Amino acid sequence: MYFGILTISHQYYKPTHGAISALFYYLADFFKALNLRSEYLINSFPVNVCDNIRISRSRLVRGEDYRGKIVSKRRYFFGFRVQMVTPLEKQPVQFFIPPGSYVDVSALQMMHLTLPAGSEVYGDSGYTDYEQEELYADCEQIYLTIQRKANSQRPDQAWEGAYKKMLRQDIEKAFSQVTLRFPKKIHAVTEVGFLIKIVLFLLAYALETNLQHTT
């Protein structure tokens, strides 16, 4: 069963969409090369397929897999949850689009971070998974630096907590810039078409940030 999980290398990207993949990968490699600090941010944002009141009439996607919760706003949405990885300068280098019910830690377990060895990835406490942290550190030398909860089994030192809190503000700024570029409603007649339009918006944002670096 296809749940709409999409990465830039998904099989739906052929042959017409190969150019989209190639361009995004080119920009992603360019941004990674510029990121000499090897520090990255990971966060997610929701993309609604329709308003909650119209869920029962949705023809694009159906089922509870697409019903997600925005914890910070204490409300639900129906659609997809875009996971995105960026350097501190906020250019997108990787994304993953599961249905809305997939919370951050579940998405992290399903996606594969393709970052240079020695990279540090900062995220909020929703990405807490000690096993994933150890696997990435041991196998790929990628270090998941996740903000700890007060009752965490692995609490931060004071300076670590302060630094992660500062980066949290950078994460929110980066993702607010992306979501500002999304329309209030994305028109599509198929699920794949809807996902492709999300990818095109991410690509447009990547191109825009590329121009800012080259001008």
C-alpha angles and dihedrals in degrees: 000000000000113000098181095257105160137184127175090261096050115140091244086073096082139137102335096033095048089095090057091052093046094049094047092048090049092053092043092054090047092053092046090052090052092050098088092164090059091217119141138180127219125196141137140229132192126245114199121220091193142340117284091248090061099047094108090056097047112126096176097068133357137194143053091282088081097050109097136170129234099211096191091055096035093229140109131240136191118226138041136336113221115212112201135182120204138167116246087269087065102239113144114245101165139011140181127193118202126163116283097259091066105098121212098267092049091051091048090054091052101043126069118225110226101196134133118274111268094035120143117212118200122202140154125265091273088080095056110140114141093193092054090048091054094045094051092045095048100038105032106014090239112139119211105208102191125183108249128227120234091256095044119144087223105041122192124245113247095260092047092052092049093049093048090048090054091050090049088067089052090051092053092048092050094051094043088059091054097045091049088065094055118093119238088248130026113207116214136143098211135039092241090050090052091051092048090054090053089052091049091054090051090048091050089053090049091051091049093052090046090056090050089057096046099045 
